[in-house]
Amino acid sequence: MTTNKKKILAISGSTRKNSTNSYLINAIAHLTAAQFDLEVFDRIADIPHFNPDRDNETAPEEVFDFRRQIREADGVLICTPEYAMGVPGSLKNAIDWTVSSCEFSHKPVALITASSLGQKGHAALLETLNVIESKITEDTQLVISFVKTKVSNASEITDPKTLTEVKNLINAFDKIITNVQ
C-alpha cells in the first residue's frame, strides 16, 4: 500500500526518559497521524562528543545513523527544553555533527521550545538552525513557556491556546514540506 504521508524525524532535546518534550512529541504524533509518518529519534544521548578530527568517513556509527535519518526525512521536528537559558548540550552536540555534512541545509524544520521559560534557548537554537540553512519560518517555530501546565504525562495538550498554536505550526510545517518536495 502506498502512503502519501510525509516522513518526519522527531528529536527531543531532552535526554530524560519521561520528559515533557517527549510527551509533546507523542501528542503531535497523535494529532498528525493522518498526514505524517513520525519517527522519534530517541538516541541523542548516544551520540559521542563532537570532534572535528573524527568528522570524516570514520565518524562514529551513531553519527552516520543520525545523519541518515535526517537525510531520509521530509522534515525534522525538534521539541526541546531550555537548560540554563540555553540549548541542551546533547542536542547542540548532535546538530554540530551535521554542520559539515549539511543534512539540515534546506531541510524543513519545526522548532518547539517547551520549558519553564524558553525564549533564550529558543533564540540560541534558532541562530544555529539558521546558520546551517535549515528551512524554518516564523510559523514553524513556537515557544511554550510553563509547558508542564499545558502538556500532560498522558501526552495530551491540555491548554486550548497551546493546542491551537501547535496545530497552526503543524499546518505551516506541512505546507513548507509540500513546497520543498
C-alpha positions in Angstrom: 0.0 0.0 0.0 1.4 3.4 -1.0 1.2 6.2 1.5 1.3 9.9 0.9 2.3 10.6 4.4 5.3 12.8 4.9 8.2 11.3 6.8 9.1 13.3 9.9 12.0 12.8 12.2 11.2 14.0 15.7 14.0 14.9 18.0 13.6 15.6 21.7 16.3 17.9 23.1 15.8 16.2 26.5 17.6 13.0 27.5 15.1 12.3 30.3 13.0 9.2 29.7 9.8 10.9 30.9 10.4 14.4 29.6 7.6 16.8 28.8 9.1 17.3 25.4 8.7 13.6 24.7 5.1 13.8 25.8 4.6 16.8 23.4 6.1 14.8 20.5 3.7 12.0 21.3 0.8 14.4 21.3 1.9 15.8 17.9 2.3 12.3 16.5 -1.3 11.6 17.5 -2.5 14.9 16.0 -0.7 14.3 12.7 -1.3 10.6 12.3 -3.2 11.1 9.1 -0.6 13.3 7.4 2.8 12.4 8.9 4.7 9.2 9.5 6.5 10.5 12.6 9.6 8.6 13.7 11.2 9.5 17.0 14.9 9.7 17.3 15.5 8.8 20.9 19.2 8.1 21.0 20.5 11.6 21.2 22.4 10.8 24.4 24.3 8.0 22.5 25.9 10.4 20.0 29.5 10.9 21.1 31.0 14.3 21.8 31.7 16.2 18.6 35.3 16.0 17.5 36.3 17.7 14.2 39.1 15.2 13.8 36.5 12.4 13.6 34.1 14.3 11.4 35.0 12.4 8.2 34.5 9.0 6.7 35.4 7.4 10.0 32.8 9.3 12.1 31.1 7.1 14.7 28.3 4.8 13.6 25.8 6.7 15.8 26.6 9.9 13.8 26.2 8.2 10.4 22.8 6.8 11.6 21.6 10.2 12.8 22.7 11.9 9.6 21.0 9.2 7.5 17.7 9.6 9.4 17.8 13.4 8.8 18.5 12.9 5.1 15.7 10.4 4.7 13.1 12.6 6.4 10.9 15.1 4.6 11.1 17.3 7.6 12.5 17.5 11.2 10.5 18.3 14.3 12.6 19.4 17.3 11.0 19.7 20.7 13.4 20.8 23.3 13.6 22.3 26.8 15.8 25.2 27.6 18.7 24.4 30.0 20.4 27.2 31.9 19.0 29.7 29.4 20.5 27.8 26.5 20.3 24.8 24.2 20.7 21.4 25.9 24.2 20.2 25.3 23.2 16.8 23.8 21.0 18.4 21.2 23.6 21.0 20.3 26.3 18.3 20.1 24.1 16.2 17.7 23.5 19.2 15.5 27.2 20.1 15.5 27.8 16.7 13.8 25.7 17.8 10.9 27.4 21.1 10.1 30.0 19.9 7.6 27.7 17.2 6.1 24.8 19.7 5.6 21.9 17.4 6.4 19.9 20.4 7.7 20.6 22.5 4.7 17.2 23.4 3.1 15.5 20.8 5.3 12.1 21.9 6.6 12.3 22.2 10.4 9.7 22.8 13.0 11.1 24.0 16.3 9.2 24.0 19.6 11.0 25.1 22.7 8.9 23.8 25.6 10.2 24.7 29.0 9.7 26.8 32.1 10.5 29.9 30.1 12.3 29.0 26.8 12.9 32.3 25.0 16.7 32.4 25.3 17.3 28.7 24.5 14.9 29.1 21.6 16.8 32.1 20.2 20.1 30.3 20.5 18.9 27.2 18.7 17.2 29.3 16.1 20.5 31.0 15.4 22.2 27.6 14.9 19.4 26.3 12.6 19.6 29.5 10.5 23.4 29.2 10.2 23.2 25.6 8.9 20.5 26.8 6.5 17.5 24.8 7.7 14.2 25.8 6.2 12.4 27.4 9.2 9.9 30.2 9.3 8.2 32.3 11.9 5.2 30.0 11.5 7.2 26.8 12.1 8.6 27.8 15.5 7.0 28.1 18.8 7.9 28.7 22.4 5.7 27.1 25.0 6.5 28.5 28.4 5.4 26.7 31.6 4.9 23.6 29.5 4.2 21.3 32.4 0.9 23.1 32.9 0.0 22.7 29.3 1.0 19.1 28.3 0.1 16.1 30.4 2.1 13.0 31.3 -0.5 11.2 29.1 0.8 13.1 26.1 -2.2 15.4 25.8 -2.0 19.1 25.1 -4.4 20.3 27.8 -4.2 24.1 27.2 -6.6 25.2 24.4 -4.4 28.1 23.3 -1.3 25.9 23.1 -3.3 23.3 21.2 -4.3 25.9 18.6 -0.7 27.2 18.3 0.6 23.6 17.8 -2.0 22.9 15.2 -1.1 26.1 13.4 2.6 25.2 13.5 1.8 21.7 12.1 -0.2 23.2 9.2 2.7 25.6 8.4 5.2 22.8 8.6 3.1 20.6 6.3 2.9 23.5 3.7 6.7 24.1 3.7 7.4 20.4 3.3 4.9 20.2 0.4 6.5 23.2 -1.3 10.0 21.7 -1.0 9.1 18.2 -2.4 
